Amino acid sequence: MNTNLVELLNTIRDNASTEYQDRIPEATRNNIESIQEVMADPQYAVVQNEFCSALLNMIIKQVIISKLFSDPLKSLKKGNKPLGDTVEEIYANFLKGETYDPTGANLLTRELPDVKAIYHRMNRQDKYKVTIGEEQLRKAFASYDKLGAFIQTIINSLYNSSELDEFILIKQLIKQALDNNAMVVVDVADPLLSEQNGKAFIKAVKTVSGGMEFPSTEYNAYLTAQSTDIVPITTFSRKDEQILILDNATNVSLNVDVLASIFNMSVAEFNDTRKIVIDSFPDPSVRGVLVDEQFFQIFDDLVTFREFNNGEGLYTNYNLHVWQTLAYSILVNAVAFKVASDEDEDGQIDEYSITATLKTGVSLANKNTTVSEGSSYVSKVKGIKGTDTITITMGTTTVEEVETPVDITETAWDSETNTITIDKVTADVTITVV
């Protein structure tokens, strides 16, 4: 550790101002007391501030390696965003072929391409502040051990805090996408419960991964993620464009050799490039997601330090500003593998229908017409008015040998947000708006 700190001090010195180099000697293993004399002298405040600024910039650029927490999902970021606070994502859909017409009757007619456009705006503006006082700096240079502890404290306060927040926000994008019907859901038996379920999970991943290689509408949730366009997206994702994200428990329980073979890779290459392991998903029923690498639209808008010296209090405030755009794409393939629940314990996962009878002008944002047993169902109801009446039923009950639908409107309907939420579907669902 001491050797690394000596190198760190000399790196800062080599890139510092002439005044800094004149005041601060080249660091060795045995002369930290000489450096402390300058760092503790109030008349050299400029030198002290220069050291702190250089140190903080080296931390944020990951030059200093000292128990750094690095966001496991960082590789999904797209880098710095171009000028402006909005990213436009465009996809030109597949065209439908037409029968050859030797007469050329449609020679001058227009056939506009089906171009989808989505916009993502900056939505994170966080600030992380750390205060460094002259006395604190003086004590830090009492020994290399204390200097190391001082640096680790700053790392924990700034870099690690920002990285952890970024990690949580990116994970939350997966939950938001699921809540907004922006991912295709594949129901699976829980791979954590048995080896047989684990093999079935791998088979499901292999099936989806192979299917994604071919142009189709099956693995993209464009239609259910929005309600203004009724033309589905036809797209595909090559193996080297697919990213598999697993939670730690699922990753440990699966045969990694088999998973790697799905992507035609060695285990080492697969672990380094196509697979990302996280602690857990915000939705506890999710065991993994397989997405196109363009699914996550994450950009750094601004990452910078600002400092303010308080001459009265003899301390300096250092502020790390992190501005980002964090979004997901509905123009590419994205599949979530969720644990289905055998609610009626009959040994199989049933499929239940979603039947909607709606008055003119009213529509469901969620276009799915079936849902697996034990899964949740969420949908915005578009165009509904305060004078309209909505009724939601799930299954039936028998009263005096007469089957009657079970009305769940009171618990499933939120009139403030115009949203239907059924936590667990256990029977056929009907939605009526009159």
MOVENQUI-V911616 format. One record per backbone hydrogen bond with DSSP energy under -0.5 kcal/mol. NH is the residue of the N-H (numbers start at 0). CO is the residue of the C=O. Records with the same first field share a line. If there is no record, write none. Layout:
NH=CO, CO
This chain:
4=0
5=1
6=2
7=3
8=4
9=5
10=6
11=7
12=8
13=9
14=10
15=12
20=16
21=17
22=18
23=19
24=22
30=27
33=30
34=30
35=31
36=32
37=33
38=34
39=35
40=37
41=39
43=40
44=41
47=43
48=44
49=45
50=46
51=47
52=48
53=49
54=50
55=51
56=52
57=53
58=54
59=55
60=56
61=58
62=57
63=57
64=62
65=63
69=67
73=70
75=72
76=73
77=297
80=299
86=119
88=86, 117
89=87
90=115
92=90, 113
96=94
101=99
103=100
106=103
108=105
114=112
115=90, 113
117=88
119=86
121=84
122=323
123=323
125=321
127=319
129=317
131=315
132=130
133=313
136=132
137=133
138=134
139=135
140=136, 137
141=138
142=139
146=142
147=143
148=144
149=145
150=146
151=147
152=148
153=149
154=150
155=151
156=152
157=153
159=154
161=157
162=158
163=159
164=160
165=161
166=162
167=163
168=164
169=165
170=166
171=167
172=168, 169
173=169, 170
174=170
175=171
176=172
177=173
178=174
179=175
180=177
181=176
183=333
185=183, 335
186=184
187=337
192=189
193=189
197=193
198=194
199=195
200=196
201=197
202=198
203=199
204=200
205=201
206=202
207=203
208=204
209=205
210=206
211=207
212=208, 209
213=210
215=234
219=216
224=220
225=221
231=229
234=215, 232
236=211
240=237
241=238
242=290
243=273
244=242, 288
245=243, 275
246=286
247=277
250=246
251=247
252=248
253=249, 250
255=253
258=254
259=255
260=256
261=257, 258
262=258, 259
263=260
264=259
269=265
270=266
271=267
272=268
273=269
274=269
275=243
277=245
283=281
285=282
286=336
287=336
288=244
289=334
290=242, 288
291=332
292=240
294=291
296=294, 326
297=295
298=324
299=78
300=298, 322
301=322
303=320
305=318
307=316
309=307, 314
310=308
313=309
314=309
315=131
316=307
317=129, 315
318=305
319=127, 317
320=303, 318
321=125, 319
322=301
323=123
324=298
325=323
326=296, 324
328=294
333=218
334=289
335=183
336=287
337=185, 335
338=284
339=187
340=372
342=340
344=341
349=347
351=370
353=368
354=352, 428
355=353
356=430
357=355
358=432
361=358
362=381
364=379
366=364
370=351
372=349
373=424
374=371
376=421
378=419
380=417
381=362, 379
383=380
387=384
390=431
392=429
393=405
394=427
396=403
398=396, 401
401=398
403=396
405=394
406=404
407=391, 405
408=391
410=407
411=407
412=408
413=418
414=412
417=413
418=413
419=378
420=411, 418
421=376
422=420
424=374
425=423
428=352
429=392
430=354
431=390
432=356
433=388
